[in-house]
Amino acid sequence: MSCKTVRRELSQHSSTSPDVVRHLGRCADCNRLAQSYAQIRSALRERHAGALPDGHFAPRVGAQLREQPRAELLGWAAVRLLPITLGLALMLGWFAWQSGPLALTLESESTVVSTEDPIEWLLADEESSFR
């Protein structure tokens, strides 16, 4: 086995396959790495020995989540989104206020194009531009 393969095996789990053990007997660098990993795993087990949840942890959490009403969860989401919603509403209102008079001006200047007589339409357009 190559050092790269052994190191990948050691980083994922403490491998005791015969090929890895044989390689560790021949390679001092990989052997030191395996010992370091073993010390880290041991320290983590000691540190978190009392923090492991019991077998009923997941069912208890699931039961508590099922008991909590969805309306309460959605209420908190609405409270968190309220400032964003108000900000967007104010921005849209400001944009509408800013574009309001211009939109009315453009709307009043637009004329309906009659397809019956294009010459009358042109004459009407020239008369309105002189006024």
DSSP file (Angstrom, degrees, kcal/mol; ACC not computed):
  #  RESIDUE AA STRUCTURE BP1 BP2  ACC     N-H-->O    O-->H-N    N-H-->O    O-->H-N    TCO  KAPPA ALPHA  PHI   PSI    X-CA   Y-CA   Z-CA
    1    1 A M              0   0    0      0, 0.0     2,-0.2     0, 0.0     3,-0.0   0.000 360.0 360.0 360.0 148.9    0.0    0.0    0.0
    2    2 A S     >  -     0   0    0      1,-0.1     4,-2.3     4,-0.0     5,-0.2  -0.506 360.0-115.4 -86.8 159.7    1.1    3.5   -0.6
    3    3 A C  H  > S+     0   0    0      1,-0.2     4,-2.8     2,-0.2     5,-0.2   0.885 116.0  56.4 -59.6 -38.9    1.5    6.2    2.1
    4    4 A K  H  > S+     0   0    0      1,-0.2     4,-2.0     2,-0.2    -1,-0.2   0.914 108.7  45.6 -61.3 -44.0   -1.3    8.2    0.5
    5    5 A T  H  > S+     0   0    0      2,-0.2     4,-2.3     1,-0.2    -1,-0.2   0.912 113.9  48.9 -65.7 -43.2   -3.8    5.3    0.7
    6    6 A V  H  X S+     0   0    0     -4,-2.3     4,-2.8     1,-0.2    -2,-0.2   0.917 110.8  50.2 -64.7 -42.8   -2.8    4.4    4.3
    7    7 A R  H  X S+     0   0    0     -4,-2.8     4,-2.3     2,-0.2    -1,-0.2   0.887 110.0  50.3 -64.4 -37.8   -3.2    8.1    5.4
    8    8 A R  H  X S+     0   0    0     -4,-2.0     4,-1.6    -5,-0.2    -1,-0.2   0.929 112.0  48.1 -64.5 -43.3   -6.6    8.3    3.8
    9    9 A E  H  X S+     0   0    0     -4,-2.3     4,-2.2     1,-0.2    -2,-0.2   0.915 113.3  47.7 -60.8 -43.9   -7.6    5.1    5.6
   10   10 A L  H  < S+     0   0    0     -4,-2.8    -1,-0.2     1,-0.2    -2,-0.2   0.861 109.8  52.0 -68.3 -35.5   -6.3    6.4    8.9
   11   11 A S  H  < S+     0   0    0     -4,-2.3    -1,-0.2    -5,-0.2    -2,-0.2   0.815 113.3  44.5 -72.2 -28.3   -8.0    9.8    8.6
   12   12 A Q  H  < S-     0   0    0     -4,-1.6     2,-0.3     1,-0.3    -2,-0.2   0.873 132.2 -22.7 -84.0 -38.0  -11.4    8.2    7.9
   13   13 A H  S  < S-     0   0    0     -4,-2.2     2,-1.4    -5,-0.2    -1,-0.3  -0.979  74.7 -84.8-163.1 164.5  -11.2    5.5   10.6
   14   14 A S        -     0   0    0     -2,-0.3     2,-0.3    -3,-0.1    -4,-0.1  -0.647  54.7-155.9 -80.2  98.1   -8.8    3.6   12.7
   15   15 A S        +     0   0    0     -2,-1.4    -5,-0.0    -9,-0.2    -6,-0.0  -0.552  26.1 178.1 -82.2 135.2   -8.0    0.9   10.2
   16   16 A T        +     0   0    0     -2,-0.3    -1,-0.1     4,-0.1    -2,-0.0   0.017  32.3 140.4-120.5  25.5   -6.8   -2.5   11.4
   17   17 A S     >  -     0   0    0      1,-0.1     4,-2.4     4,-0.0     5,-0.2  -0.376  63.3-117.5 -66.6 150.0   -6.6   -4.2    8.0
   18   18 A P  H  > S+     0   0    0      0, 0.0     4,-2.4     0, 0.0     5,-0.2   0.854 113.6  54.1 -59.3 -35.8   -3.6   -6.4    7.5
   19   19 A D  H  > S+     0   0    0      2,-0.2     4,-2.2     1,-0.2     5,-0.1   0.919 110.6  45.6 -65.3 -42.3   -2.2   -4.3    4.7
   20   20 A V  H  > S+     0   0    0      2,-0.2     4,-2.7     1,-0.2    -1,-0.2   0.924 113.5  49.1 -67.0 -43.8   -2.4   -1.1    6.8
   21   21 A V  H  X S+     0   0    0     -4,-2.4     4,-1.5     1,-0.2    -2,-0.2   0.908 111.6  50.0 -61.8 -42.1   -0.8   -2.8    9.8
   22   22 A R  H  X S+     0   0    0     -4,-2.4     4,-0.9    -5,-0.2    -1,-0.2   0.912 111.8  48.0 -62.8 -42.4    2.0   -4.2    7.5
   23   23 A H  H >X S+     0   0    0     -4,-2.2     4,-2.5     1,-0.2     3,-0.8   0.903 108.3  54.3 -65.5 -41.1    2.6   -0.7    6.1
   24   24 A L  H 3< S+     0   0    0     -4,-2.7    -1,-0.2     1,-0.3     7,-0.2   0.822 104.3  56.1 -63.5 -29.8    2.7    0.9    9.5
   25   25 A G  H 3< S+     0   0    0     -4,-1.5    -1,-0.3    -5,-0.2    -2,-0.2   0.774 116.5  35.8 -70.7 -25.7    5.4   -1.6   10.5
   26   26 A R  H << S+     0   0    0     -4,-0.9     2,-0.6    -3,-0.8    -2,-0.2   0.737 110.3  62.9 -98.4 -26.4    7.6   -0.5    7.6
   27   27 A C     X  -     0   0    0     -4,-2.5     4,-1.8     1,-0.2    -1,-0.2  -0.891  55.4-169.5-111.8 114.6    6.9    3.3    7.4
   28   28 A A  H  > S+     0   0    0     -2,-0.6     4,-2.4     2,-0.2     5,-0.2   0.870  87.2  53.8 -69.3 -37.7    7.9    5.4   10.4
   29   29 A D  H  > S+     0   0    0      2,-0.2     4,-2.2     1,-0.2    -1,-0.2   0.941 111.7  43.5 -63.9 -47.3    6.0    8.6    9.1
   30   30 A C  H  > S+     0   0    0      1,-0.2     4,-2.6     2,-0.2    -1,-0.2   0.859 111.9  55.1 -66.5 -34.1    2.7    6.8    8.7
   31   31 A N  H  X S+     0   0    0     -4,-1.8     4,-2.2     2,-0.2    -2,-0.2   0.918 108.4  47.7 -64.5 -43.6    3.2    5.0   12.1
   32   32 A R  H  X S+     0   0    0     -4,-2.4     4,-2.4     2,-0.2    -2,-0.2   0.907 112.0  50.6 -62.3 -41.3    3.7    8.4   13.8
   33   33 A L  H  X S+     0   0    0     -4,-2.2     4,-2.7     2,-0.2    -2,-0.2   0.911 109.3  50.8 -62.8 -42.1    0.5    9.7   12.0
   34   34 A A  H  X S+     0   0    0     -4,-2.6     4,-2.2     1,-0.2    -1,-0.2   0.898 110.7  49.0 -62.4 -40.3   -1.4    6.6   13.2
   35   35 A Q  H  X S+     0   0    0     -4,-2.2     4,-2.4     2,-0.2    -1,-0.2   0.894 110.8  50.6 -66.2 -39.4   -0.3    7.2   16.8
   36   36 A S  H  X S+     0   0    0     -4,-2.4     4,-2.4     2,-0.2    -2,-0.2   0.929 111.1  48.3 -63.3 -44.6   -1.3   10.9   16.6
   37   37 A Y  H  X S+     0   0    0     -4,-2.7     4,-2.7     1,-0.2     5,-0.2   0.902 110.7  51.5 -61.8 -40.0   -4.7    9.9   15.2
   38   38 A A  H  X S+     0   0    0     -4,-2.2     4,-2.3     2,-0.2    -1,-0.2   0.906 110.3  48.5 -63.7 -41.5   -5.1    7.4   18.0
   39   39 A Q  H  X S+     0   0    0     -4,-2.4     4,-2.5     2,-0.2    -2,-0.2   0.905 112.4  48.8 -64.9 -41.1   -4.2   10.0   20.7
   40   40 A I  H  X S+     0   0    0     -4,-2.4     4,-2.5     2,-0.2    -2,-0.2   0.935 112.4  47.7 -64.4 -46.0   -6.7   12.5   19.2
   41   41 A R  H  X S+     0   0    0     -4,-2.7     4,-2.3     1,-0.2    -1,-0.2   0.899 112.8  49.5 -62.2 -39.7   -9.5    9.9   19.1
   42   42 A S  H  X S+     0   0    0     -4,-2.3     4,-2.3    -5,-0.2    -1,-0.2   0.921 111.1  48.7 -65.1 -43.8   -8.7    8.8   22.6
   43   43 A A  H  X S+     0   0    0     -4,-2.5     4,-2.6     1,-0.2    -2,-0.2   0.897 111.8  49.7 -64.3 -39.4   -8.8   12.5   23.9
   44   44 A L  H  X S+     0   0    0     -4,-2.5     4,-2.4     2,-0.2    -1,-0.2   0.902 109.9  50.5 -66.5 -39.8  -12.0   13.1   22.1
   45   45 A R  H  < S+     0   0    0     -4,-2.3     4,-0.2    -5,-0.2    -2,-0.2   0.916 113.9  45.3 -63.5 -41.7  -13.6   10.0   23.6
   46   46 A E  H >< S+     0   0    0     -4,-2.3     3,-0.8     1,-0.2     4,-0.3   0.917 114.5  48.2 -66.6 -43.1  -12.5   11.0   27.1
   47   47 A R  H 3< S+     0   0    0     -4,-2.6     3,-0.3     1,-0.2    -2,-0.2   0.887 122.2  32.7 -65.5 -40.5  -13.6   14.6   26.6
   48   48 A H  T >< S+     0   0    0     -4,-2.4     3,-0.5    -5,-0.2     4,-0.4   0.135  82.8 112.2-106.4  19.7  -17.1   13.8   25.3
   49   49 A A  G X  S+     0   0    0     -3,-0.8     3,-0.6     1,-0.2    -1,-0.2   0.899  86.3  38.4 -60.9 -41.1  -17.7   10.6   27.2
   50   50 A G  G 3  S+     0   0    0     -4,-0.3    -1,-0.2    -3,-0.3    -2,-0.1   0.565 106.9  67.5 -85.3  -8.2  -20.5   12.1   29.3
   51   51 A A  G <   +     0   0    0     -3,-0.5    -1,-0.2     2,-0.1    -2,-0.2   0.455  69.3 113.7 -93.5  -0.3  -21.9   14.1   26.4
   52   52 A L    <   -     0   0    0     -3,-0.6     2,-0.1    -4,-0.4    -3,-0.0  -0.541  68.7-122.8 -73.5 132.8  -23.1   11.2   24.3
   53   53 A P        -     0   0    0      0, 0.0    -1,-0.1     0, 0.0    -2,-0.1  -0.386  24.7-114.7 -73.0 152.5  -26.9   11.2   24.1
   54   54 A D    >   -     0   0    0      1,-0.1     3,-1.5    -2,-0.1     4,-0.3  -0.178  37.6 -91.1 -76.3 179.2  -28.8    8.1   25.2
   55   55 A G  T 3  S+     0   0    0      1,-0.3     3,-0.2     2,-0.1    -1,-0.1   0.650 123.7  56.0 -68.0 -15.2  -30.8    5.9   22.9
   56   56 A H  T 3> S+     0   0    0      1,-0.2     4,-1.9     2,-0.1    -1,-0.3   0.301  77.5  98.3-100.4   9.3  -34.0    7.9   23.4
   57   57 A F  H <> S+     0   0    0     -3,-1.5     4,-2.3     2,-0.2     5,-0.2   0.957  83.1  45.4 -63.3 -53.3  -32.5   11.3   22.4
   58   58 A A  H  > S+     0   0    0     -4,-0.3     4,-2.6     1,-0.2     5,-0.2   0.915 113.3  49.1 -62.1 -45.6  -33.8   11.4   18.8
   59   59 A P  H  > S+     0   0    0      0, 0.0     4,-2.3     0, 0.0    -1,-0.2   0.888 111.0  51.5 -62.0 -35.9  -37.3   10.2   19.7
   60   60 A R  H  X S+     0   0    0     -4,-1.9     4,-2.2     2,-0.2    -2,-0.2   0.932 111.9  45.7 -65.3 -44.1  -37.6   12.8   22.5
   61   61 A V  H  X S+     0   0    0     -4,-2.3     4,-2.2     1,-0.2    -1,-0.2   0.920 113.0  50.6 -64.4 -42.8  -36.5   15.6   20.1
   62   62 A G  H  X S+     0   0    0     -4,-2.6     4,-2.1     1,-0.2    -1,-0.2   0.895 109.9  50.3 -61.2 -40.5  -38.9   14.4   17.4
   63   63 A A  H  X S+     0   0    0     -4,-2.3     4,-1.9     1,-0.2    -1,-0.2   0.901 109.9  50.2 -65.2 -40.4  -41.8   14.3   19.9
   64   64 A Q  H  X S+     0   0    0     -4,-2.2     4,-1.5     1,-0.2    -1,-0.2   0.891 110.6  49.7 -66.0 -38.2  -41.1   17.9   21.1
   65   65 A L  H  < S+     0   0    0     -4,-2.2    -1,-0.2     1,-0.2    -2,-0.2   0.882 110.9  49.4 -67.5 -36.8  -41.0   19.1   17.5
   66   66 A R  H  < S+     0   0    0     -4,-2.1    -1,-0.2     1,-0.2    -2,-0.2   0.846 110.1  52.1 -69.6 -32.3  -44.3   17.4   16.8
   67   67 A E  H  < S+     0   0    0     -4,-1.9    -1,-0.2    -5,-0.2    -2,-0.2   0.805  89.4  89.1 -73.5 -29.5  -45.9   18.9   19.9
   68   68 A Q  S  < S-     0   0    0     -4,-1.5     5,-0.0    -5,-0.1     2,-0.0  -0.554  87.5-117.1 -73.2 125.6  -44.9   22.5   19.0
   69   69 A P     >  -     0   0    0      0, 0.0     4,-1.3     0, 0.0     3,-0.4  -0.320   9.7-134.0 -66.2 143.6  -47.6   24.1   16.9
   70   70 A R  H  > S+     0   0    0      1,-0.2     4,-2.9     2,-0.2     5,-0.2   0.824 103.7  63.7 -65.9 -31.3  -46.7   25.1   13.4
   71   71 A A  H  > S+     0   0    0      1,-0.2     4,-2.3     2,-0.2    -1,-0.2   0.893 101.0  51.3 -61.3 -37.8  -48.3   28.5   13.9
   72   72 A E  H  > S+     0   0    0     -3,-0.4     4,-1.8     2,-0.2    -1,-0.2   0.914 111.0  47.6 -65.6 -41.3  -45.9   29.3   16.6
   73   73 A L  H  X S+     0   0    0     -4,-1.3     4,-1.6     1,-0.2    -2,-0.2   0.922 114.0  46.6 -64.4 -43.6  -43.0   28.4   14.3
   74   74 A L  H  X S+     0   0    0     -4,-2.9     4,-2.4     1,-0.2    -2,-0.2   0.833 106.8  59.8 -68.5 -31.3  -44.4   30.5   11.5
   75   75 A G  H  X S+     0   0    0     -4,-2.3     4,-2.2    -5,-0.2    -1,-0.2   0.914 105.1  47.8 -62.3 -42.6  -45.1   33.3   13.8
   76   76 A W  H  X S+     0   0    0     -4,-1.8     4,-2.1     1,-0.2    -1,-0.2   0.881 110.4  52.1 -66.2 -36.5  -41.4   33.6   14.7
   77   77 A A  H  X S+     0   0    0     -4,-1.6     4,-1.9     1,-0.2    -2,-0.2   0.909 109.6  49.7 -64.8 -40.3  -40.5   33.5   11.0
   78   78 A A  H  X S+     0   0    0     -4,-2.4     4,-1.1     1,-0.2    -2,-0.2   0.894 109.1  51.8 -65.1 -39.1  -42.9   36.3   10.3
   79   79 A V  H  < S+     0   0    0     -4,-2.2     3,-0.3     1,-0.2    -1,-0.2   0.896 110.8  48.3 -64.3 -39.3  -41.5   38.4   13.1
   80   80 A R  H  < S+     0   0    0     -4,-2.1     4,-0.4     1,-0.2    -1,-0.2   0.844 114.9  45.1 -69.3 -32.3  -38.0   37.9   11.7
   81   81 A L  H  X S+     0   0    0     -4,-1.9     4,-2.5     1,-0.2    -1,-0.2   0.574  89.3  89.6 -88.2  -9.2  -39.1   38.8    8.2
   82   82 A L  H  X S+     0   0    0     -4,-1.1     4,-2.7    -3,-0.3     5,-0.2   0.907  85.7  48.6 -58.0 -47.9  -41.2   41.9    9.3
   83   83 A P  H  > S+     0   0    0      0, 0.0     4,-2.3     0, 0.0    -1,-0.2   0.899 113.3  48.3 -61.6 -38.2  -38.3   44.5    9.0
   84   84 A I  H  > S+     0   0    0     -4,-0.4     4,-2.5     2,-0.2    -2,-0.2   0.924 112.4  48.8 -65.6 -43.4  -37.4   43.2    5.6
   85   85 A T  H  X S+     0   0    0     -4,-2.5     4,-2.4     1,-0.2    -1,-0.2   0.919 112.1  47.9 -63.3 -44.4  -41.0   43.3    4.4
   86   86 A L  H  X S+     0   0    0     -4,-2.7     4,-2.5     2,-0.2    -1,-0.2   0.903 111.2  51.4 -63.9 -40.6  -41.5   46.8    5.8
   87   87 A G  H  X S+     0   0    0     -4,-2.3     4,-2.3    -5,-0.2    -2,-0.2   0.916 111.2  47.1 -62.3 -43.6  -38.3   48.0    4.1
   88   88 A L  H  X S+     0   0    0     -4,-2.5     4,-2.7     2,-0.2     5,-0.2   0.899 111.3  51.6 -64.8 -40.1  -39.4   46.6    0.8
   89   89 A A  H  X S+     0   0    0     -4,-2.4     4,-2.5     2,-0.2    -2,-0.2   0.911 110.7  48.2 -63.8 -41.7  -42.8   48.1    1.1
   90   90 A L  H  X S+     0   0    0     -4,-2.5     4,-2.4     2,-0.2    -2,-0.2   0.910 112.4  48.9 -64.3 -41.7  -41.3   51.5    1.8
   91   91 A M  H  X S+     0   0    0     -4,-2.3     4,-2.6     2,-0.2    -2,-0.2   0.927 112.7  47.0 -64.2 -44.3  -38.9   51.2   -1.1
   92   92 A L  H  X S+     0   0    0     -4,-2.7     4,-2.5     1,-0.2    -2,-0.2   0.902 112.3  50.8 -64.6 -39.8  -41.7   50.2   -3.5
   93   93 A G  H  X S+     0   0    0     -4,-2.5     4,-2.5    -5,-0.2    -2,-0.2   0.910 110.5  49.1 -62.8 -41.7  -43.9   53.0   -2.2
   94   94 A W  H  X S+     0   0    0     -4,-2.4     4,-2.6     2,-0.2    -2,-0.2   0.919 111.9  48.2 -64.5 -43.7  -41.1   55.5   -2.7
   95   95 A F  H  X S+     0   0    0     -4,-2.6     4,-2.2     2,-0.2    -2,-0.2   0.903 112.5  49.1 -63.7 -39.6  -40.5   54.3   -6.3
   96   96 A A  H  X S+     0   0    0     -4,-2.5     4,-1.0     2,-0.2    -2,-0.2   0.901 112.0  48.6 -65.6 -39.8  -44.2   54.5   -7.0
   97   97 A W  H  < S+     0   0    0     -4,-2.5     3,-0.3     1,-0.2    -2,-0.2   0.908 112.6  48.4 -66.0 -41.2  -44.4   58.0   -5.6
   98   98 A Q  H  < S+     0   0    0     -4,-2.6     4,-0.4     1,-0.2    -2,-0.2   0.869 118.9  38.3 -67.4 -36.5  -41.4   59.0   -7.7
   99   99 A S  H  X S+     0   0    0     -4,-2.2     4,-2.3    -5,-0.2    -1,-0.2   0.502  94.8  90.5 -93.7  -2.9  -42.7   57.5  -10.9
  100  100 A G  H  X S+     0   0    0     -4,-1.0     4,-2.2    -3,-0.3     5,-0.2   0.960  88.5  40.0 -60.3 -59.1  -46.3   58.5  -10.3
  101  101 A P  H  > S+     0   0    0      0, 0.0     4,-2.3     0, 0.0    -1,-0.2   0.877 116.6  51.3 -61.7 -37.1  -46.5   62.0  -12.0
  102  102 A L  H  > S+     0   0    0     -4,-0.4     4,-2.7     2,-0.2     5,-0.2   0.910 109.0  50.5 -65.4 -41.7  -44.3   60.8  -14.9
  103  103 A A  H  X S+     0   0    0     -4,-2.3     4,-2.1     1,-0.2    -1,-0.2   0.903 111.3  48.6 -63.8 -40.0  -46.5   57.8  -15.5
  104  104 A L  H  X S+     0   0    0     -4,-2.2     4,-2.3     2,-0.2    -1,-0.2   0.896 111.4  50.4 -66.5 -38.9  -49.6   60.0  -15.5
  105  105 A T  H  X S+     0   0    0     -4,-2.3     4,-1.6     2,-0.2    -2,-0.2   0.930 112.1  46.3 -63.9 -45.8  -48.0   62.5  -17.9
  106  106 A L  H  X S+     0   0    0     -4,-2.7     4,-1.0     1,-0.2    -1,-0.2   0.877 112.3  51.7 -64.7 -36.8  -47.0   59.7  -20.3
  107  107 A E  H  < S+     0   0    0     -4,-2.1     3,-0.3    -5,-0.2    -1,-0.2   0.895 110.0  48.0 -67.7 -39.6  -50.4   58.2  -20.1
  108  108 A S  H  < S+     0   0    0     -4,-2.3    -1,-0.2     1,-0.2    -2,-0.2   0.784 110.7  52.3 -73.5 -25.3  -52.2   61.5  -20.9
  109  109 A E  H  < S+     0   0    0     -4,-1.6    -1,-0.2    -5,-0.2    -2,-0.2   0.696  88.4  96.9 -82.4 -18.7  -49.9   62.2  -23.8
  110  110 A S     <  -     0   0    0     -4,-1.0     2,-0.3    -3,-0.3    -3,-0.0  -0.467  59.9-159.8 -73.4 141.9  -50.5   58.8  -25.4
  111  111 A T        -     0   0    0     -2,-0.2     2,-0.5     0, 0.0    -2,-0.1  -0.885  22.8-109.5-120.4 153.1  -53.1   58.8  -28.2
  112  112 A V        -     0   0    0     -2,-0.3     2,-0.5     1,-0.0     0, 0.0  -0.692  33.2-132.4 -82.0 127.8  -55.1   55.9  -29.6
  113  113 A V        -     0   0    0     -2,-0.5     2,-0.5     2,-0.0    -1,-0.0  -0.698  14.9-149.0 -85.4 124.8  -53.9   55.1  -33.1
  114  114 A S        -     0   0    0     -2,-0.5     7,-0.2     3,-0.2     3,-0.1  -0.816   8.8-164.4 -94.1 128.3  -56.8   54.7  -35.5
  115  115 A T  S    S+     0   0    0     -2,-0.5    -1,-0.1     1,-0.2    -2,-0.0   0.489  77.2  78.2 -89.4  -2.5  -56.1   52.3  -38.3
  116  116 A E  S    S+     0   0    0      1,-0.3    -1,-0.2     2,-0.1    -3,-0.0   0.950 110.4   8.7 -72.6 -48.0  -59.1   53.6  -40.3
  117  117 A D     >  -     0   0    0      1,-0.1     4,-1.5    -3,-0.1    -1,-0.3  -0.848  59.0-174.5-138.2 100.0  -57.4   56.8  -41.7
  118  118 A P  H  > S+     0   0    0      0, 0.0     4,-2.1     0, 0.0     5,-0.1   0.787  85.7  59.5 -65.9 -27.2  -53.7   57.3  -41.1
  119  119 A I  H  > S+     0   0    0      2,-0.2     4,-2.5     1,-0.2     5,-0.2   0.917 104.5  49.1 -69.1 -41.7  -53.8   60.8  -42.6
  120  120 A E  H  > S+     0   0    0     -3,-0.2     4,-2.6     1,-0.2    -1,-0.2   0.890 110.1  52.8 -62.2 -38.4  -56.3   62.0  -40.1
  121  121 A W  H  X S+     0   0    0     -4,-1.5     4,-2.1     2,-0.2    -2,-0.2   0.923 109.7  47.5 -64.2 -43.1  -54.2   60.6  -37.3
  122  122 A L  H  X S+     0   0    0     -4,-2.1     4,-2.1     2,-0.2    -2,-0.2   0.913 112.9  48.7 -63.9 -42.5  -51.1   62.4  -38.6
  123  123 A L  H  X S+     0   0    0     -4,-2.5     4,-2.2     1,-0.2    -2,-0.2   0.894 111.1  50.0 -64.8 -39.5  -53.0   65.7  -38.9
  124  124 A A  H  X S+     0   0    0     -4,-2.6     4,-1.9     1,-0.2    -1,-0.2   0.875 110.2  51.0 -66.0 -36.5  -54.4   65.2  -35.4
  125  125 A D  H  X S+     0   0    0     -4,-2.1     4,-1.3     2,-0.2    -2,-0.2   0.877 110.2  48.8 -68.2 -38.6  -50.9   64.6  -34.1
  126  126 A E  H  X S+     0   0    0     -4,-2.1     4,-1.1     2,-0.2    -2,-0.2   0.896 110.3  51.6 -69.1 -39.6  -49.5   67.7  -35.8
  127  127 A E  H  X S+     0   0    0     -4,-2.2     4,-0.8     1,-0.2     3,-0.4   0.895 109.3  49.9 -63.0 -40.6  -52.4   69.8  -34.3
  128  128 A S  H  < S+     0   0    0     -4,-1.9    -1,-0.2     1,-0.2     3,-0.2   0.796 106.7  55.3 -71.2 -25.6  -51.7   68.6  -30.8
  129  129 A S  H  < S+     0   0    0     -4,-1.3    -1,-0.2     1,-0.2    -2,-0.2   0.761 105.0  53.5 -77.5 -23.2  -48.0   69.4  -31.1
  130  130 A F  H  <        0   0    0     -4,-1.1    -1,-0.2    -3,-0.4    -2,-0.2   0.675 360.0 360.0 -81.4 -16.7  -48.7   73.0  -32.0
  131  131 A R     <        0   0    0     -4,-0.8    -1,-0.2    -3,-0.2    -2,-0.1   0.465 360.0 360.0 -78.0 360.0  -50.9   73.6  -28.9
